[in-house]
Amino acid sequence: MLTLAAIGLILPAAFRSVSGTTTAGVDQLSVAIAVVLVLAYVLSLAYTLVTHRALFVGSHPPEATTGGASVGRAVAILAAATVAIAWMSEILVGAIEPTAHALGLSDVFVGVFLVAILGNAAEHATAVTAALKNRMDLAFSIAIGSSVQVALFVAPVLVFASFVLGPRPMDLAFPPGLVLTVFLAALITGQVAGDGRSDWLEGAQLLAVYLILAITFFFLPT
């Protein structure tokens, strides 16, 4: 799924660079690709939750629980959490923009790294907790699943919403630097997942790659 997400996010920029087409042509291509990505995301949910859910149970026995919550209560908690997250996101955006300009940070660096780290803090903490319990399958699934969800669902939904809410339609033709970053991320992820094992040195190398990308975008001219 990560490879599919990378292809969907890379091809519009390549299409614009090769064909030199107008903005309208890129917009149409972005909408078509967004539809395909959303359909792929729905199929992945069906695969994970319905047809092949046994593959994602894991090798660890489920932890004992004292009781389960009703569906209505779970939906209410999820709705309240969504509203709270939206409210906190507005506070974050309002606070981080003047702070970033005061520190001389570019908008690209803030959007690609600072907002990404803060916005995915819950997933990061959960993945680290699972890794400390030696549940690397769960940790890897959380880390990859978050990125796949953004690429297959969030980005296409933003494309659709831009036709109603934005000043102009949003396309998926990202700048070359971001496209290269997506390609490298998909390539590195495939190498990490290919051998089916992990150790502390591999984790240190991944952190080093992330720091190199962060330093590169930090020195990128505005």
Secondary structure, DSSP 8 states (H G I E B T S, - for coil): -HHHHHHHHHHHHHHHHHH---HHHHHHHHHHHHHHHHHHHHHHHHIIIIITGGGGS-SS-----S----HHHHHHHHHHHHHHHHHHHHHHHHHHHHHHHHHT--HHHIIIIIHHHHHTHHHHHHHHHHHHTT-HHHHHHHHHHHHHHIIIIIHHHHHHHHHHHSSS---S---HHHHHHHHHHHHHHHHHHHSS---HHHHHHHHHHHHHHHHHHHSS--
